[in-house]
Amino acid sequence: MFGYGSLAGELPPGGSVALLHGYRRVWGVAADNEHAIPGYKRYLLRADGSTPRVFVAFLDLAEDPDGAVNGVLAPADAEALARLDRRERNYDRVEVTPAIDHPPDGRVWTYVGSAEGRARLEAGRRDQRLVVARAYAESVHAAFRRLGDREYRRFLASSDLDGVPLLDFERVDLPPAEPTA
C-alpha cells in the first residue's frame, strides 16, 4: 500500500519511503458534513459545537505527467486492504505498481478520489463551502516531518495545498446503522 496523506502516518511497521510518478498531491475529495452517514464521521466546530454546512476536503492525487509524489510504502495483506477499503470511502483503490520507484515484489495499491468524492469537492468549491479540518492537515504535515527534512521538502514540493480555509473541528465518529429486522 502506498500512503501519500494521512495513511503515511498510520501504515503498519515495515514501511519505506517511495515515490509515485505521474501525480501531484491536492485537495481532491470531500465529505458533505451536512449528512450524517452511519459508520462514518462528522465534524463539529470546536468553538461552539455546531455542525457547519460545509464540505470537508481530503487529499487526493491529480495526474501530472511531470510530477512525483512521495509517501510511504508498506505491506498490506487482504484483511488490511479490506479494512482500508471500508475506511477510504471517498476513494477507489487502484494499482500503481509500474509508477512506483523500485517496487517490491507483488502489487502496489493506493487510493484515488472516487467520482462522487471529487464531485462533492467541486460542489464545495462552487458553493464556497469547502474547508479542511486543521487537525487533519497538521497530522499529514507531521507524518512527513517525521520522515525527515528531505522528505518534508519533497512533500511540500509535490503538493498543491493552498487556497482552502482551515477550520478547528472536533471529529465525531458515528456509530454504524442498527441492523433492521
N, C-alpha and C positions, 0 to 999 in steps of 0.2 A: 504494500500500500504506500502510495506517495501522498504525504500530507503537506500542503502548502499554506495552511492557515491555522485554525485552532487545532487541527489534528497534528500539526508539527510539535505541539507541546504535550500531546496526550497519547501518542502512539506508544506501544509497549517497548521494553528494552530490546536491544539488538538492532536499533535503527542506525542509519548512517545518513550523512548529508548527501544530497543528489541534486542534479539539475534536470529539469524537464524543458526540452527545447520546443519552440514554436508557440509560446504563450506569454502573456503578461498577467499579473495579479490585479484584479479590480473589484470594486463593489459591484456584484453582478446578479445577486438573487436577493429576494426579500420575503419576509413573512408579513402578512396583514395582521397587525396587532389588534384590530377590531374584532376578529373572530377567535373565539376560544375553541381550540381543537383538542379533544380529549387525547391524553397521552403525549401532548406536545408542550409548548411553553408559551408564556405571555410575559409582557413587560409592564411594570408599574413604575411611574415616576417616583424617585426617591424623595423628592421634595414634599409631595402631598399624597402619595399612594394611589393616585388616579391612573386610569388606563387610557393613555392618549390614543387617538385615532391616527396612527402613523403606520408606515411600512418600515420594518426594521431590516436593514441591509446586512448581508454577509458576503464574505469573499467568494470569488469565483475566478475562473480562468477565461481570458479572452484570447482568441487566436491572434498571434503576432509572429509572422514567419521569421523575423529577426530577433525575437525575444527568447529569453530563457529564465524560468522561474526556479529559484532554489527552494528546497524543502527537505523533508525527512522521509527516507525510505525505510520501511520496517516490515518484518514478516507479519502476515495475517493469514490464518487458516480459514476454512469455510465458516466456522462458527463466528469468528471475529468479523468476517466480511458481512455475514447476515446481520450481526448486531450493528455494524456501521451503516448498512443499508437502511435499517429502521431509523437510526438517528439522523441520517443525512437526507431527510425527506424533501428538501428543496433541490436535490441534486440527482443526477444519474451517474452510476458508476460506469466508467469507461476504461478500456485497456489502453495504456500509453507506453508499453514496453519499448517500442522502437525509438521513442522520443527521449528516453532516459539515458544519461551518460552512464556507461558501464553497468548495464542492467544485470541483475542477479539471474541465476537460473530460475526459470518459471516466468509467470506473467506478472506485470506491474499494473496496478489499478489506481485510479484517482477518481475524484468526484468533480463533475462539471455541472453547472446550473441547468436545472430542468427547464423546459419551455414555460411551465407555469410559474416557477420561481423567478425566472427572468421577466416574465410579463408583470408580475407583482412589483418588481423593482422599477420597471418603466412606468407603471401606474403611479407609484410613489413619486418618481421624478416629475411626471406630468402634473400631478396634483400638488407638488411642492410639500409633500408629507413624508419624504424619505429621510431616515435618520439611521445612525449607528449607535449601538449600545457602547458607551465609553469603556466598560469593563471588558467587553469582547475585543475591542481594538487594542486595549492595553495588554490583554493576555496574549494576543498574537505578537505584538511587538516584543513582549518579554520572552516568548518562546524563541524568537530569532536572536535576541540578545544573548540568551543562554548558549547559543551555538557559537558565539564569539564575534568579535568586531567585524571580521571579514564577511561572515555570513549575514550579519545585520546590515552591512552596507549593501550586499547583494540583494537582500530583501527590499530595502528602500529603492534601489535602482530598478528592480523588476516589478514595482508596484505603482499603480495609479490610484492613490487613496485620498485625494483631496476633494473638496467640494461637497462633502456630505456632513451635516452637523452631527456632533456627538451629544448624546443625552445621558444623564445619570439615571440609570434604570436599576430596578431590582428584578431579577429574573425569577419567574414563578413557574415551576414545572407542574403541569396539570396532570391530574390522575387519569388513567385510561378510562374509557367508557365502560359503564356497567354492562355485563352481558344481558342480552334480552332472552326471555324465556320462550 
